[in-house]
Amino acid sequence: QVQLVESGGGTVQAGGSLRLSCAASGTVFRLNTMGWYRQAPGKQRELLAVITSGGSTNYADSVKGRFTISRDNAKNTVYLQMNSLKFEDTAVYYCKLTTRWNMDYWGKGTLVAVSS
């Protein structure tokens, strides 16, 4: 069974940085597309960044230039480096794994709070 566990969230001042991690198990990690999403209170879940099995990346305009997604297939882990954090980045951050057969699995999320 596929399991995803996010970590690295916390409270940070505006302008600061955090690195989120998402560890996967129960799958051949290197074959899957990984994504980071977030959901702020009262808002819909938002796609932030995606990295394919081949290492191609794509970003939402709201985080382009500030956030970087990467993966370490040896550690079955995907990362989200977040720099120049803003108050509006406050949200619960989730990782998603998409298999070759387009099945999606979600982690339970990690909270990021940015103080202004």
C-alpha positions in Angstrom: 0.0 0.0 0.0 1.3 3.4 -1.0 2.0 5.8 1.9 3.2 9.3 1.8 4.5 11.2 4.9 5.2 14.9 4.7 7.6 16.7 7.2 9.4 20.0 7.6 6.5 22.3 8.2 6.6 24.9 10.9 6.5 28.6 11.7 8.8 31.0 9.9 9.0 34.7 9.5 8.2 36.4 6.2 11.3 36.3 4.0 12.5 33.1 5.5 12.9 29.6 4.1 11.7 26.1 4.8 12.3 22.7 3.1 9.5 20.2 3.0 10.1 16.5 2.6 7.7 13.8 1.5 8.8 10.2 2.0 7.0 7.5 0.0 6.7 3.8 0.6 4.9 0.9 -1.0 5.7 1.9 -4.6 8.5 2.0 -7.1 9.1 5.6 -6.4 11.3 6.5 -9.4 8.5 5.6 -11.8 5.9 8.1 -10.4 5.1 11.7 -10.9 5.2 13.7 -7.6 3.5 17.0 -6.8 3.2 19.5 -4.1 -0.1 21.2 -3.3 -1.3 23.5 -0.6 -4.6 24.5 0.9 -5.2 27.7 2.8 -8.2 28.1 5.2 -11.3 28.7 3.2 -9.6 28.1 -0.2 -9.3 25.3 -2.7 -6.3 23.0 -2.8 -3.8 24.6 -5.2 -1.1 22.8 -7.3 2.3 24.3 -6.7 4.9 22.2 -8.4 5.3 18.9 -10.2 8.3 16.7 -11.0 8.0 13.8 -13.4 9.8 10.4 -13.3 12.2 11.9 -15.8 13.0 14.9 -13.6 11.0 17.5 -15.6 9.5 20.2 -13.4 6.6 22.7 -13.6 5.5 25.4 -11.3 2.5 27.5 -10.5 3.1 31.2 -11.2 2.5 32.0 -7.6 5.7 30.2 -6.5 7.8 30.3 -9.6 11.3 31.6 -8.8 10.8 31.1 -5.0 10.0 27.4 -4.7 12.0 24.4 -6.0 10.8 20.8 -6.3 13.3 18.0 -6.4 13.5 14.3 -5.8 15.9 11.8 -4.5 14.9 8.4 -5.9 17.5 6.6 -3.7 15.6 7.9 -0.7 12.1 7.7 -2.1 11.7 11.3 -1.2 10.5 14.5 -2.9 11.4 17.9 -1.6 10.0 21.4 -1.8 12.5 24.1 -1.1 10.6 27.3 -0.2 12.4 30.6 -0.2 11.3 34.2 0.3 8.2 33.0 2.1 5.2 35.4 2.3 2.3 35.5 4.7 0.1 34.3 2.0 2.1 31.1 1.7 0.5 30.0 5.0 -1.3 26.8 4.4 -1.3 23.0 4.8 1.1 21.5 2.3 0.4 18.1 0.7 2.4 15.9 -1.5 0.7 13.7 -4.2 2.0 10.7 -6.0 0.6 9.8 -9.4 1.3 6.3 -10.7 1.8 5.2 -14.3 -1.8 4.2 -14.3 -2.9 7.7 -13.2 -3.8 6.6 -9.6 -3.3 9.4 -7.1 -2.2 9.0 -3.5 -2.0 11.8 -1.0 -0.1 12.5 2.2 -1.8 13.9 5.3 -0.1 17.3 5.0 2.2 19.5 7.0 1.4 23.0 8.2 3.4 26.0 7.2 2.7 29.2 9.0 4.4 32.4 7.8 4.3 35.4 10.2 4.4 38.9 8.8 
